[in-house]
Amino acid sequence: EPPAFGRLEADEVRVQIIGRDRSFPARELLARIQGEGARVASRLRALEAEAGLLGRHSTRGDLSIADIAERLIVAHAEGHVTQLRESVEGSR
């Protein structure tokens, strides 16, 4: 059986972190994203040979490392980019 991973949107710790981070300046948050992005990219490159291995998400079921990267990292980040673009467009 694949190992379990992930957390749900309503996870209390996740929600608290999001609330806390809203008080930080945008510049600091963007710097954090840049640093974490580089760290995650490096880790994913290291996992390329194991991209087909599975993990089990509580709501999304079994996902390969490649699927996790695409759905839970790349698509998630793209969603935030869309939100930021819409926010900027709306403030003009």
DARARA-V58294 format. One record per pair of residues at least 4 apart in sequence whose C-alpha atoms are under 8 Angstrom apart, sorted by the first residue. I is the first residue (numbers start at 0). GAP is how many residues later the second one is. Records with the same first field share a line. If there is no record, write none. Layout:
I = GAP ; GAP
This chain:
1 = 52 ; 53 ; 54 ; 60
2 = 51 ; 52 ; 53
3 = 51 ; 52 ; 53 ; 54
4 = 50 ; 51 ; 52 ; 53
5 = 51 ; 52
6 = 4 ; 50 ; 51
8 = 5 ; 6
9 = 4 ; 5
10 = 4
11 = 4
12 = 4
13 = 4
14 = 4
15 = 4
16 = 4
17 = 4
18 = 4
19 = 4
20 = 8
23 = 4 ; 5
24 = 4
25 = 4
26 = 4
27 = 4
28 = 4
29 = 4
30 = 4
31 = 4
32 = 4
33 = 4
34 = 4
35 = 4
36 = 4
37 = 4
38 = 4
39 = 4
40 = 4
41 = 4
42 = 4
43 = 4 ; 25
46 = 4 ; 18
49 = 15
50 = 13 ; 14 ; 15
51 = 12 ; 13 ; 14
52 = 11 ; 12
53 = 8 ; 9 ; 10 ; 11
54 = 7 ; 8 ; 9 ; 10
55 = 4 ; 5 ; 6 ; 7
56 = 4 ; 5 ; 6
62 = 4 ; 5
63 = 4
64 = 4
65 = 4
66 = 4 ; 5
67 = 4 ; 5
68 = 4 ; 5
69 = 4 ; 5
70 = 4 ; 5
71 = 4
72 = 4
73 = 4
74 = 4
75 = 4
76 = 4
77 = 4
78 = 4
79 = 4
80 = 4
81 = 4
82 = 4
83 = 4
84 = 4
85 = 4
86 = 4
87 = 4
